[in-house]
Amino acid sequence: MNVIPESLPANQPLAERYINDFASVSSLYNMNVSDPQTWIKRAEWLDQSKDCRIDRGALVDCLTIYNGKYNNHEAVQQSLATLRTDEALVMVGGQQSGLFTGPLLVIYKVITLLASAREASQRLQRPIVPVFWIAGEDHDWDEVNHTYLPDQDGAAVKIRLDHERGGHSPVSRTFIHEQNTEHILNQFESLLPDTENKNQWTQTLRNIMEHATDLSSAFAEQLGLLFGRFGLVLIDSDDAAIRRLEIPVFRQLIEHNDKLTQAYMSAAEQVRQYGYEEQATVDEESANLFYIHSDEVYTNERLLLFKRNGMFTDRKGLVVFTKQELLQLLEQYPERFSNNVLTRPLMQDSLFPVLSTILGTGEIAYWALTKQAFPVLNLQMPPIVPRMLFTMVEEKVKILMQQYQLTFDDVRQRFDDIRQTWLSEQEDYHLEKRFTTFREQFQQLYAPFVDSLHEIDPSLPHLGETTQHKIDLQIDYLYRKSQNAIARQHQTGLQRLDRIAYALYPFGKPQERTINSYYYLGRYGERWIDQLLTLEPDFNGSHRLVYL
């Protein structure tokens, strides 16, 4: 496994600035993770602020039950035992539960989490427990119900889990059925490369999906299968037992809601003053909380609450509560309450002694809106470790890149032009030159001729212009058809060229945001993950090509 640094700009300008020039945006964040003193200061603050968090023993009791179901490994049990001690701190990262673990970036976030915990533990000489936060409360089914695997030509094929449900239920409460999973398992199996590992992984997935009731539990079991041996602790944000522990935090979120809104609005204005757009919706009427509602029409409908005329209500007016009614419902039915993207960081730090959090670039951008909200709950924004970025380059792709003399940057930025240039160089017909000459000759003959018709009828030149436009369209059509004919003659070469783009930058996006991890697990087995964990940690958000 050869590793080469390679530039890959962040998809968020604010995150790019955070990573490369922290001092210029330091007022939006709390601590510079690149400063060694940050870890020491954060640990000291956590030791002094234990009363601001949920009872540690009760939390570990809930995590023990949950991980016993989906992540029952000896190393996890040891992590949980460690977490009970006052000395232990937590490194945390998270993601929505995705189909078959979702895109590669999920794996890379866990890799960063484990590496960060190991590094911090060595630096501080105290135990740091890695915790992965599964956002089971999220309700965007269309975002998590699909994944992609390459076909035999290398093109990414979408695998989608259809569901007959309506509304916006949390993913952890969206039940899946065997009749809906059989088709995608067959499709998955047909796409996974034929290797010595294929049968193991396809059978493992079948076993998980056959008894899974929802995507979140399936997601948890798969993460446990891959990373439980490293002591990774899992938590589902929609776990009913955790919800009951969170009652005091939700109570604060409701009682101090106006102060929180002011904090988010102030931060949004500050972000705009820096010249950036806020990456999460900030509304002065928003309560930044969800209420999960069920009646004869809706089942587990996740409703965003707003403050209007002194009441808490949703956009549709399905529910209307006074503050006191909302607080009473919280005590009776905590499972009906859910965080939004801006209050989730507060809940995370109210549960765990978070030394640092692992975030992708999009998350880094919207976390800038939360710094002023933490003190409302007597908390402090944790330092942020940017998730490590990788692009896997298989040997066959490396050979093709050498053959076509392409770099990763060529594929990322100039591939379409390079493809067209290559095709033009292969054909002996000089189509572009011939068609350009033809157009010029046609114009030289046609324009004077049309002008001469003015003597017959002044309206004829206008008709001639219309006719010329139609002729130009037909010439363009003939040119495209000729190009397609040339392309068919060189189809094999184009397919090899396209395979490079399919592999490194599918759909014009980073590989990590599209391709599913099982493609590499199927080809290389668990040693692929083991090798990634042996790489030198890089917590500066830089990107690396990994030659397999």
C-alpha positions in Angstrom: 0.0 0.0 0.0 1.7 3.1 -1.3 0.4 6.5 -0.1 0.8 9.8 -1.9 -0.5 13.2 -0.8 -2.7 14.8 -3.5 -4.6 18.1 -3.4 -8.4 17.8 -3.2 -10.0 21.2 -2.3 -12.8 21.1 0.3 -16.3 21.4 -1.0 -17.0 24.1 1.6 -15.0 27.4 1.5 -15.4 28.0 5.2 -14.1 24.5 6.0 -11.2 25.1 3.6 -10.3 28.2 5.6 -10.7 26.4 9.0 -8.3 23.7 7.8 -5.7 25.9 6.1 -5.9 29.2 8.0 -7.5 28.6 11.4 -6.4 32.0 12.8 -8.5 33.9 10.2 -11.8 32.2 11.4 -10.9 31.4 15.0 -13.7 33.5 16.4 -16.2 31.0 14.8 -14.6 28.0 16.5 -13.2 27.4 19.9 -9.8 25.8 19.7 -7.1 25.0 17.1 -6.8 21.3 17.0 -3.3 21.6 15.5 -2.0 23.3 18.7 -0.7 20.6 21.1 -1.9 22.7 24.1 -5.5 22.4 22.8 -5.7 18.8 23.9 -4.4 19.6 27.4 -6.6 22.6 27.9 -9.7 20.7 26.7 -9.0 17.7 29.0 -8.6 20.1 31.9 -11.9 21.8 31.2 -13.7 18.4 30.9 -12.3 17.4 34.3 -13.6 20.6 35.8 -17.1 20.4 34.2 -18.4 16.9 35.1 -21.6 18.3 36.6 -22.6 19.7 33.2 -23.0 16.2 31.7 -25.4 13.2 32.2 -24.5 10.7 34.8 -21.7 8.6 33.3 -22.7 5.4 34.9 -26.2 5.6 33.7 -25.0 6.4 30.2 -22.6 3.4 30.1 -25.4 1.2 31.3 -27.5 2.2 28.2 -24.5 1.8 25.9 -23.8 -1.6 27.3 -27.3 -2.9 26.4 -27.2 -1.3 22.9 -23.7 -2.6 22.0 -24.6 -6.0 23.4 -27.2 -6.2 20.7 -25.2 -5.0 17.7 -21.6 -4.7 18.7 -20.8 -7.4 21.2 -17.0 -7.6 21.2 -14.6 -8.1 24.0 -12.8 -4.9 23.0 -16.0 -3.0 23.1 -16.8 -4.3 26.6 -13.4 -3.1 27.7 -14.0 0.3 26.2 -17.3 0.6 28.1 -15.6 -0.5 31.3 -13.0 2.2 30.7 -15.6 4.8 30.0 -17.1 4.3 33.5 -13.9 5.7 35.0 -13.6 9.4 35.6 -10.2 9.5 33.8 -11.6 8.4 30.5 -12.5 10.9 27.8 -14.2 10.4 24.5 -13.3 11.0 20.8 -16.6 11.1 18.9 -17.7 11.1 15.2 -20.9 10.1 13.6 -23.0 9.7 10.5 -26.4 8.9 9.2 -27.1 5.2 9.0 -26.6 4.2 5.3 -27.4 1.2 3.2 -24.5 -1.4 3.5 -22.6 1.2 5.5 -23.1 3.9 2.8 -20.2 5.6 0.9 -16.5 5.2 1.7 -16.4 8.4 3.7 -18.2 6.6 6.6 -15.3 4.1 6.8 -12.8 7.0 6.6 -14.6 8.8 9.4 -14.3 5.7 11.7 -10.6 5.3 10.7 -10.0 9.0 11.6 -11.9 8.4 14.9 -9.8 5.4 15.9 -6.5 7.0 14.9 -7.4 10.2 16.7 -8.3 8.4 19.9 -5.1 6.4 19.8 -3.0 9.6 19.2 -4.7 11.6 21.9 -4.4 8.8 24.4 -0.6 8.6 23.8 -0.3 12.4 24.0 -2.3 12.8 27.2 -1.4 9.5 28.8 -4.9 8.7 29.7 -7.7 6.5 28.1 -9.6 8.0 25.2 -12.6 5.9 24.1 -13.7 6.1 20.4 -17.5 6.5 20.1 -19.5 6.5 16.9 -22.8 8.4 16.9 -25.3 6.9 14.6 -27.8 9.6 13.7 -30.9 7.3 13.7 -33.2 10.2 14.5 -32.6 11.7 11.0 -35.6 11.3 8.7 -34.2 11.8 5.2 -34.9 8.3 3.8 -33.9 9.3 0.2 -30.4 10.2 1.5 -29.6 6.9 3.2 -31.6 4.3 1.1 -29.0 3.8 -1.6 -25.4 3.1 -2.4 -23.2 2.5 -5.4 -21.0 -0.4 -6.6 -19.0 -0.5 -9.9 -20.2 -2.8 -12.6 -17.8 -4.9 -14.8 -16.9 -1.7 -16.9 -16.2 0.3 -13.7 -19.3 2.5 -14.0 -21.0 3.1 -10.6 -24.4 1.4 -10.4 -27.0 2.6 -7.9 -28.5 0.1 -5.5 -31.7 1.5 -3.9 -33.9 0.1 -1.1 -37.4 1.2 -2.0 -40.0 1.7 0.8 -43.7 2.2 0.6 -43.8 4.6 3.5 -44.9 8.2 3.5 -44.0 11.1 5.7 -40.8 11.7 7.5 -40.1 9.1 10.1 -36.7 8.7 11.8 -34.6 6.1 9.9 -34.4 4.1 13.1 -38.2 3.8 13.1 -38.6 3.1 9.4 -39.1 -0.6 9.3 -37.7 -2.6 6.4 -39.1 -5.9 5.2 -37.5 -9.0 3.6 -39.5 -8.6 0.4 -37.9 -5.2 -0.1 -34.3 -6.3 0.6 -34.1 -9.5 -1.4 -33.9 -7.7 -4.7 -31.1 -5.3 -3.6 -29.1 -8.2 -2.0 -29.2 -10.0 -5.4 -28.2 -6.9 -7.2 -25.4 -6.3 -4.7 -24.1 -9.9 -5.1 -24.1 -9.6 -8.8 -22.0 -6.5 -8.7 -19.5 -7.5 -6.1 -16.3 -8.7 -7.7 -15.7 -12.5 -7.8 -12.9 -12.9 -5.2 -12.1 -15.3 -2.3 -13.9 -12.8 0.0 -17.1 -12.4 -1.9 -19.1 -15.3 -0.5 -18.2 -14.3 3.1 -19.4 -10.7 2.7 -22.5 -11.5 0.7 -23.6 -14.1 3.2 -22.8 -11.8 6.1 -24.9 -9.1 4.6 -27.8 -11.5 4.0 -27.7 -12.6 7.6 -27.8 -9.0 8.8 -30.5 -7.8 6.5 -32.8 -10.8 7.1 -33.2 -10.1 10.8 -32.7 -6.3 10.7 -35.9 -4.3 11.4 -34.5 -1.0 10.2 -31.5 0.5 8.5 -30.0 1.9 11.7 -29.7 -1.5 13.4 -28.3 -3.1 10.2 -25.8 -0.2 10.0 -24.8 -0.6 13.6 -24.3 -4.4 13.2 -22.1 -3.9 10.1 -19.9 -1.2 11.9 -19.6 -3.5 14.8 -18.5 -6.3 12.5 -15.8 -4.2 11.0 -14.6 -2.1 13.9 -15.8 -3.7 17.1 -12.5 -5.5 17.4 -10.8 -2.1 17.8 -13.1 -1.2 20.8 -15.4 1.2 18.8 -18.5 2.0 21.0 -21.7 2.7 19.1 -24.7 4.9 20.1 -27.9 5.4 18.2 -29.2 8.9 18.8 -32.8 7.6 18.6 -32.3 4.9 21.3 -35.3 5.2 23.7 -33.1 4.4 26.7 -30.7 7.2 25.8 -33.7 9.6 25.2 -34.8 9.1 28.8 -31.4 10.1 30.1 -31.5 13.2 27.9 -34.6 14.6 29.5 -32.7 17.2 31.6 -30.9 18.4 28.4 -34.1 18.7 26.4 -35.6 20.6 29.3 -32.8 23.1 29.0 -33.2 23.3 25.3 -36.8 24.2 25.8 -36.4 26.5 28.7 -33.5 28.5 27.2 -34.9 28.3 23.6 -34.9 32.0 23.0 -31.3 32.4 24.2 -30.3 29.6 21.9 -32.1 31.1 18.9 -30.3 34.4 19.6 -27.0 32.5 19.7 -27.6 30.8 16.4 -28.8 34.1 14.8 -25.7 35.9 16.0 -23.4 33.2 14.7 -25.1 33.2 11.3 -24.6 37.0 11.0 -21.0 36.5 12.0 -20.5 33.9 9.3 -22.1 36.2 6.7 -19.7 39.0 7.8 -16.9 36.7 7.0 -18.3 36.4 3.5 -19.7 32.9 3.7 -23.3 31.5 3.6 -24.5 29.6 6.6 -24.6 25.9 5.9 -27.7 25.2 8.1 -31.0 26.9 8.2 -31.2 29.5 10.9 -34.6 30.9 11.6 -35.6 33.3 14.4 -38.9 31.4 14.8 -37.3 27.9 14.8 -37.1 26.0 18.1 -34.3 23.8 16.7 -36.1 20.8 18.0 -38.2 18.0 16.4 -41.4 16.5 17.8 -42.3 13.0 16.6 -46.0 12.9 16.1 -48.4 10.0 15.4 -52.2 9.9 14.8 -54.6 8.2 12.6 -53.0 9.7 9.5 -49.3 10.0 10.4 -47.0 7.5 12.0 -43.8 8.8 13.7 -43.8 12.0 11.6 -40.8 14.0 12.6 -42.0 17.6 12.8 -39.7 20.6 13.2 -41.0 22.9 15.8 -41.4 26.7 15.5 -42.2 29.4 18.1 -45.3 31.4 17.0 -47.5 33.6 19.1 -46.0 32.2 22.3 -46.7 28.6 21.2 -44.6 25.7 19.9 -46.0 24.4 16.6 -45.0 22.8 13.3 -45.3 24.2 9.8 -48.6 22.4 9.1 -50.1 23.1 12.5 -50.5 19.4 13.3 -49.3 20.1 16.9 -49.6 23.2 19.0 -48.1 23.3 22.6 -47.4 25.9 25.2 -44.0 25.7 26.8 -45.4 24.1 29.9 -47.3 21.5 27.8 -44.1 20.7 25.9 -42.2 20.2 29.2 -44.9 17.9 30.5 -44.8 15.8 27.3 -41.0 15.6 27.7 -41.3 14.0 31.1 -43.9 11.5 29.9 -42.7 10.8 26.4 -39.1 11.7 25.9 -38.9 9.4 22.8 -41.1 11.9 21.0 -38.3 14.5 21.1 -35.4 14.9 18.7 -32.5 17.3 18.1 -32.0 19.2 14.9 -28.6 19.8 13.2 -27.8 22.7 15.5 -28.8 21.2 18.9 -27.3 17.8 18.2 -23.8 19.0 19.0 -25.0 20.3 22.4 -26.7 17.0 23.2 -23.5 15.1 22.2 -21.4 17.2 24.7 -24.1 16.9 27.4 -23.7 13.1 27.2 -20.0 12.5 26.7 -16.7 14.1 27.9 -15.8 14.9 24.3 -12.1 15.6 23.9 -12.6 16.3 20.2 -15.2 15.6 17.4 -14.4 14.2 14.0 -16.2 16.1 11.2 -16.3 16.3 7.4 -16.0 19.6 5.6 -19.8 20.2 5.4 -20.1 19.5 9.1 -17.2 21.8 9.9 -18.9 24.6 8.0 -22.3 24.4 9.8 -20.7 23.8 13.2 -19.5 27.5 13.0 -23.1 28.3 13.8 -23.0 26.5 17.2 -20.1 28.1 19.1 -22.2 30.7 20.9 -24.9 28.2 21.8 -22.6 25.9 23.9 -22.3 28.4 26.8 -26.1 28.7 27.1 -25.9 25.1 28.5 -22.7 25.8 30.4 -20.8 23.9 27.8 -17.8 24.6 25.6 -17.4 23.9 21.9 -15.0 21.0 21.4 -12.0 21.2 19.1 -12.7 19.7 15.6 -10.5 17.1 13.9 -11.1 17.2 10.1 -11.9 13.7 8.7 -9.1 12.1 6.8 -9.6 11.9 3.0 -8.5 9.0 0.8 -8.9 7.9 -2.8 -8.2 4.2 -3.5 -6.2 3.5 -6.7 -6.2 -0.1 -7.8 -3.3 -1.5 -9.8 -5.3 -1.8 -13.0 -6.3 1.8 -12.7 -2.7 2.9 -12.0 -1.6 1.1 -15.2 -4.3 2.8 -17.3 -3.3 6.2 -15.8 0.3 5.6 -16.9 -0.8 4.4 -20.3 -2.8 7.6 -20.9 -0.3 9.7 -19.0 -3.0 11.1 -16.6 -2.6 12.4 -13.1 -5.3 12.5 -10.4 -5.7 16.2 -11.0 -6.2 15.6 -14.7 -9.1 13.3 -13.9 -10.6 15.6 -11.4 -10.4 18.9 -13.3 -9.9 18.2 -17.1 -11.1 14.8 -17.9 -13.8 15.7 -20.5 -11.4 17.9 -22.4 -8.7 15.2 -22.2 -11.1 12.6 -23.4 -12.1 14.7 -26.4 -8.6 15.6 -27.2 -7.5 11.9 -27.1 -10.4 10.9 -29.4 -9.5 13.7 -31.9 -5.9 12.5 -32.0 -7.0 8.9 -32.9 -9.0 9.7 -36.0 -7.5 10.4 -39.4 -10.5 12.2 -40.8 -9.7 15.6 -39.2 -13.4 16.1 -38.6 -13.2 19.4 -36.6 -11.0 21.0 -39.3 -13.1 19.8 -42.2 -16.4 20.9 -40.6 -14.9 24.3 -39.7 -13.7 24.8 -43.3 -17.1 23.7 -44.6 -19.0 26.2 -42.4 -16.7 29.0 -43.5 -17.1 28.2 -47.2 -20.9 27.8 -46.8 -21.1 31.2 -45.1 -19.0 32.9 -47.8 -21.3 31.6 -50.5 -24.6 31.8 -48.6 -24.4 35.4 -47.1 -23.9 37.3 -50.4 -26.5 35.2 -52.1 -29.1 35.9 -49.5 -28.3 39.6 -49.5 -28.9 39.7 -53.3 -32.5 38.5 -52.8 -33.3 41.9 -51.3 -33.7 43.2 -54.8 -36.5 40.7 -55.4 -38.3 41.1 -52.1 -37.1 43.0 -48.9 -38.5 40.2 -46.7 -36.5 37.4 -48.4 -33.2 38.1 -46.6 -34.9 37.6 -43.2 -36.3 34.3 -44.4 -32.8 33.5 -45.5 -31.4 34.0 -42.0 -34.1 31.7 -40.6 -33.1 29.1 -43.2 -29.4 29.5 -42.4 -30.1 28.8 -38.7 -31.8 25.6 -39.6 -29.0 24.6 -41.9 -26.5 25.3 -39.1 -28.4 23.0 -36.8 -28.3 20.3 -39.4 -24.5 20.7 -39.9 -24.1 20.5 -36.1 -26.2 17.4 -36.1 -24.1 15.8 -38.8 -20.9 16.8 -36.9 -22.1 15.0 -33.8 -23.1 11.9 -35.7 -19.7 11.8 -37.3 -18.0 12.2 -33.9 -20.2 9.3 -32.6 -19.1 7.2 -35.5 -15.5 7.9 -34.8 -16.1 7.1 -31.1 -17.5 3.7 -32.0 -14.4 2.9 -33.9 -12.3 3.7 -30.8 -14.7 2.3 -28.2 -12.2 0.1 -26.5 -9.8 2.9 -25.9 -12.5 5.2 -24.6 -13.8 2.5 -22.3 -10.4 2.2 -20.8 -10.1 5.9 -20.4 -13.6 6.2 -18.9 -12.7 3.4 -16.4 -10.1 5.8 -14.8 -12.7 8.5 -14.2 -15.3 5.9 -13.0 -12.8 4.6 -10.5 -11.3 7.9 -9.2 -14.0 10.5 -9.7 -17.4 8.9 -10.4 -20.2 11.3 -11.5 -17.7 14.1 -11.1 -17.5 13.6 -7.4 -14.8 12.3 -5.0 -14.7 8.5 -4.9 -15.4 8.6 -1.2 -18.8 10.2 -1.6 -20.1 7.5 -4.0 -18.6 4.1 -4.0 -19.5 1.6 -1.3 -16.9 0.1 1.1 -17.9 -3.5 0.3 -16.2 -3.2 -3.1 -12.8 -2.9 -1.5 -13.8 -5.3 1.3 -14.8 -7.8 -1.3 -11.5 -7.5 -3.2 -9.1 -7.1 -0.3 -10.9 -8.3 2.8 -10.5 -6.8 6.3 -6.7 -6.4 5.7 -7.7 -3.3 3.7 -9.1 -1.7 6.9 -6.1 -2.9 8.9 -3.7 -1.3 6.5 -5.6 2.0 6.5 -5.3 2.0 10.3 -1.5 1.6 10.1 -1.1 4.8 8.0 0.4 7.8 9.6 -2.5 9.8 11.0 -3.1 13.1 9.2 -5.5 15.4 11.1 -5.2 18.4 8.9 -7.9 17.4 6.4 -5.5 16.7 3.6 -6.2 14.1 0.9 -4.1 11.1 0.0 -4.1 8.6 -2.9 -3.8 5.0 -1.6 -2.3 2.7 -4.2 -3.5 -0.8 -3.6 
